[in-house]
């Protein structure tokens, strides 16, 4: 099953802030694409759980991100992103 990836407005803003702040903008762009593919394929195997098994955190350098998995809808909501320097 392939999951749909949705960035919340906060996560979209976080990504824009990370991209602007980064000294390596192509790396941020590449990481964003990689995380989308990673989460679409198998989000429950990505990263580690937080508050529950469906609330998770992961890293694709230079980005960190939190996300929620809604298995019944086959949707992943990326809720926050940050630049790891």
Secondary structure as the mmCIF struct_conf table of DSSP 4:
data_model
#
loop_
_struct_conf.conf_type_id
_struct_conf.id
_struct_conf.beg_label_comp_id
_struct_conf.beg_label_asym_id
_struct_conf.beg_label_seq_id
_struct_conf.end_label_comp_id
_struct_conf.end_label_asym_id
_struct_conf.end_label_seq_id
HELX_LH_PP_P HELX_LH_PP_P1 UNK A 2 UNK A 3
STRN STRN1 UNK A 4 UNK A 7
HELX_RH_AL_P HELX_RH_AL_P1 UNK A 9 UNK A 21
BEND BEND1 UNK A 23 UNK A 23
HELX_RH_AL_P HELX_RH_AL_P2 UNK A 25 UNK A 42
HELX_RH_3T_P HELX_RH_3T_P1 UNK A 43 UNK A 45
BEND BEND2 UNK A 46 UNK A 47
STRN STRN2 UNK A 48 UNK A 52
TURN_TY1_P TURN_TY1_P1 UNK A 53 UNK A 54
STRN STRN3 UNK A 55 UNK A 60
TURN_TY1_P TURN_TY1_P2 UNK A 61 UNK A 62
STRN STRN4 UNK A 63 UNK A 70
HELX_RH_3T_P HELX_RH_3T_P2 UNK A 71 UNK A 73
TURN_TY1_P TURN_TY1_P3 UNK A 74 UNK A 74
STRN STRN5 UNK A 75 UNK A 83
#
